[in-house]
Amino acid sequence: MCGIVGYVGPQQAAPVLVEGLTRLEYRGYDSAGIAVLNPRSKANPSRVVRAQGRVRELEAALPARLAGTTGIGHTRWATHGEPSERNAHPHTSGDGRVHVVHNGIIDNFATLRSRLSEEGVELTSDTDTEVVAHLVARELETGSSLEDAVLAAVGQIVGTYALAVLDVQAPGRVVVARNGSPLLLGVGDGEMFVASDPAAIVRHTSQVVLLDDGDFASVTADGFHSFTAGEKKTARAAVTLDLTVEELELGGHDHFMHKEIHEQPESVERMLTGRLDDRFGTAKLAGLNLEPRDLRRFERVKVLGCGSAYYVGQLGASMIEDLARIPADAEPASEFRYRNPIIEPSTLYVVVSQSGETADTLFAVREVQRKGGTVVGLVNAVGSSIAREVDGGIYLHAGPEVAVASTKALTHMSIGFALLALALGRVHDLSFADGQRIIAGLRALPAQIAEILAGEEALAAAAEELATAPSLFFVGRVRGYPVAREGAQKFKEITYRHAEAYPTSELKHGPLALISPELPSVAIIPEDDLVERNITAAQEIRARGGAVVAITHPGVELGDAATSRIEVPRNEVELDPILLTIPTQLLGYHAAVALGEDVDRPRNLAKSVTVE
Ligand code: F6R
C-alpha cells in the first residue's frame, strides 16, 4: 500500500529517493518523507523532511541543499493515524539516532506503545511504525550493531512489515527486514537500492534481489549481507528484472489509466504468443506445473481474488463451467480465509491478482496450502509474493499497471481464465473443434479490442452524460453480470458517483423501485440466448423514465429499449464478456475526466492492498 525506497552509494541520495517515490506514488499518496544521512555535517548528521500530500509537496518542502549519500524514503497510505506530516514516515527515535520507514501493520503496536510510554519514551505520532524506531534505538543503546538491533526489535513485533532502518552512527548502511510486505534490493555498480516495488529503482538497475518473509539484509554501497533470525548468513541471488522506464512513463497520454486501456491490443497479443496449441486445440500452460492427468483429476474449481479480480474470477468460473463442464465458483479471497473453508484435494484452487501482493489473496493461498489443497495463480507481477508461493500458475504479461483502477490487467486475467478453461476443457469434455473455435476467438481479440477503442469519442460522450447522474445502475445477466459488476466498480472508484451492479433478472425483485429519470442504467445486452429477456428488462427501465446505455452487439434490435447504444464486435459467446468489459473502462475513465477527478490516484485507495 505504501511505498519504500532506499539508497546507499556515491550519488546524492535525496534526488534518487524523490524520483523513486514519484514512481511509487500510485502505492499510497497521502504523505511522503525522506531521511538522509550526512556524516560530514557535525550539526546535522541526519535530516528528515516530511510533508502531507503528494510527493510534489515533499519536493517543495526540501531545502535547496540536502547533502548525504545514504537515505530512505516513503509514500504513505494511512492505516494508523490521519494523513499528516507528524504521521508521515520516516519516524525517528527520541534521541534522533534511528530513522525508520515501514509498510504493513504492527498488530501489537498498542501494547508496545503503552510499554514505551510507561518507560518514559515520548511518542510523537499516532502511527504503529514509530515504536520500531524506539525499539531499535533502545537496542543500540546497549551496544548492539544496527543489524542485531533490528533483529531484536523485530523479535518484539507481531504483524506484517517491510522495514528500512538508518542509524546516524552507522552512515553508509541501511538495514532492512521483510515479513508479509514486499521488499527487494537493487544491485548497482558501487551503489545499492532498497524498494518495495521495482518501479522505484528501474531507472538505476535491472538486477534485483527479491527478499522472502523472515529475511533481513544489511545494505552498503558495495553490496549486501542477508540473514535471518536463525542463520547468520543466507544466500540470496540477484535476478534480472523485465521492466523498462518507458513502461512507467505516460508516453503522450494524459493519464496512466488511458495509456493502459490503449495498450490492450498489443499486450493481449503478447500474452497469447506461444500459448495457443492449434494441433491439439488447447492452451500451452507449462507454468501450471500440472500434467493433463493432474488436470483431469480435479472435480471442482474455486477461484479466489479481491475486488475487480474477484469479479473477473466470477467470469473465469463461468468460462470453466462452460468449457470444462466442471463446477466452478468464485469467492472474495478476503472472506474465504476467515470462514474456516473446507479444502478438498479434488478441487483446483485458483487465485487471481494483478499485484501478486494483495494480503487477503496471499493469506488465502497459505490457507489452501496449509490444508493440503493445490493452488495455482493468475498473476501479473513477476516474482511477487503470490507468484512465488503458489504451486504453479499463468503469468498475465500485461506489463506494469500504474493507474490505481485496474484495466488491462483485468482483461489479461479474463484471458488467463479462458486459457485455463480451455486446457481444463480439453482434458474433460471439450471437443477438438470447440477447442479450435475458442483459439480462433482468442486470436481475434487484439484486433477487436482495437476496434472498440477506435470508438472512444462516442464512449466519451456517453460517459459525460452518465457523469451528471448522482447514481447509476450497471445490469447484466449470467456472463454479463460480472461485466456489470466490474463496470460499476470502475465507475464508482474513480468518479466517486454511486454505481451499483445488479443481475438484470433481479431488477423486478426490488431495485426497480429506484428507477427514475435521475437514475440511468448501463445494460449489458449481448446477442446470446438471453437477449430478448435483457431487452424486456431494459424496456421496463425505460417505462419508468430511466435512461439506458446499452452495451450490445451489432444487429441486436433494441428499439426504444435503449437511449444510446455502444456496440462491440461479436466473438465466441464464452469470450464475449472480455470485449463487453472494454467500453466500461472508457465510460469510467471519461466520466472521471469530465468530473475533473484525479483519475490515476482515486481518493482513499492504493494500488496494492498489502494489509488485511
Ligand atoms: C479495482 C482494483 C481493485 C483490485 C483489487 C485486487 O480497479 O484495482 O479492486 O482489483 O484490490 O488487486 P490485485 O489484483 O492486485 O490482487
Boltz pocket constraint, residues with backbone or C-beta under 6 A from the ligand:
constraints:
  - pocket:
      binder: B
      contacts: [[A, 306], [A, 307], [A, 308], [A, 309], [A, 310], [A, 352], [A, 353], [A, 354], [A, 355], [A, 356], [A, 357], [A, 358], [A, 361], [A, 404], [A, 405], [A, 406], [A, 407], [A, 489], [A, 490], [A, 493], [A, 606], [A, 607], [A, 608], [A, 609]]
      max_distance: 6.0
